[in-house]
Amino acid sequence: MGYALGGNLNGNALQDLLGAFPDISNMSLPEIFAFIAANNTLKSLLFMFGGVLGGVLPLFFVIFNGFTVGWVSFDLGMSHGLGFVVAGLAPHGVVEIPAILLAMSMGMSLGYTVLNSLRGQGNVVKEVKLAAGFFITRVFPLLILAAILEVTITPLTLVLLGYA
């Protein structure tokens, strides 16, 4: 939807949204990596465990992020071309997006378990432990790998394809 509506949305709102992120131009490579890894990990963890509120927060997170990626992709595609967008997203996105979707699916599962527990079924504590273990053993390593790819392979890909 973000991509489809990209031409109809106010560009100032996109700049405001993107302005919430710090300026990375003065950061070192390890600082950029730390920021990306911490940002993705903390938000994924927060919204995953926010699933205990009936699964609404993880669903919102997926919808909002998908919309934002589409909107940014449209905007960058108009100014730099679709090849730039693919080259800038694909190297790390093939790892990062599934990792975040896994975390959000665990959040939805937490919400489902909470709703079931209100009917006298399900074990919320057991599901929280399962989600935490899954996050630590599966999602977190994937988010770290995605951050490594984002600060190394993604810029290299853009340079090799002549975009930087």
DACORVEN-V880388 format. One record per residue. N is the residue number from 1. BURIAL is 1 if it has 9 or more other ideal C-beta (glycine too) atoms within 8 Angstrom, else 0. Layout:
BEGIN
N_BURIAL + N_BURIAL
END
This chain:
BEGIN
1_0 + 2_1 + 3_1 + 4_0 + 5_1 + 6_1 + 7_0 + 8_0 + 9_1 + 10_0 + 11_0 + 12_0 + 13_0 + 14_1 + 15_0 + 16_0 + 17_0 + 18_0 + 19_0 + 20_0 + 21_0 + 22_0 + 23_0 + 24_1 + 25_0 + 26_0 + 27_1 + 28_0 + 29_0 + 30_0 + 31_1 + 32_1 + 33_1 + 34_0 + 35_1 + 36_1 + 37_1 + 38_0 + 39_0 + 40_1 + 41_1 + 42_0 + 43_1 + 44_1 + 45_1 + 46_0 + 47_1 + 48_1 + 49_1 + 50_1 + 51_1 + 52_1 + 53_1 + 54_0 + 55_1 + 56_1 + 57_1 + 58_1 + 59_1 + 60_1 + 61_1 + 62_1 + 63_0 + 64_0 + 65_1 + 66_1 + 67_1 + 68_1 + 69_1 + 70_1 + 71_1 + 72_1 + 73_1 + 74_1 + 75_1 + 76_1 + 77_1 + 78_0 + 79_0 + 80_0 + 81_0 + 82_0 + 83_0 + 84_1 + 85_1 + 86_0 + 87_1 + 88_1 + 89_1 + 90_1 + 91_1 + 92_1 + 93_1 + 94_0 + 95_1 + 96_1 + 97_0 + 98_1 + 99_1 + 100_1 + 101_1 + 102_1 + 103_1 + 104_1 + 105_1 + 106_1 + 107_1 + 108_1 + 109_1 + 110_1 + 111_1 + 112_1 + 113_1 + 114_1 + 115_1 + 116_1 + 117_1 + 118_0 + 119_0 + 120_0 + 121_0 + 122_1 + 123_0 + 124_1 + 125_0 + 126_0 + 127_1 + 128_1 + 129_0 + 130_1 + 131_1 + 132_0 + 133_0 + 134_1 + 135_1 + 136_0 + 137_0 + 138_1 + 139_1 + 140_1 + 141_0 + 142_1 + 143_1 + 144_1 + 145_1 + 146_1 + 147_1 + 148_1 + 149_1 + 150_1 + 151_1 + 152_0 + 153_1 + 154_1 + 155_1 + 156_0 + 157_1 + 158_1 + 159_1 + 160_0 + 161_0 + 162_0 + 163_1 + 164_0
END
